[in-house]
Amino acid sequence: MNNITELPANVFTSLPYLEELRMAGNDLTFIHPEALSGLHQLKVLSVAPSADHRRKVEC
């Protein structure tokens, strides 16, 4: 866990060939609608919350 709570717009633009993004275990509360923009090679996305912090994530 990296204690990441938000994914801002275009946060991964420098990683256009990223195939897996595993954010499980972080306490994400906000994912900008364009946070994953440009990740055309993305095959795996995991954003499962930590077991003790299940909450709604805004997009």
Secondary structure by P-SEA (a helix, b strand, c coil): ccccccccccccccccccccccccccccccccccccccccccccccccccccccccccc
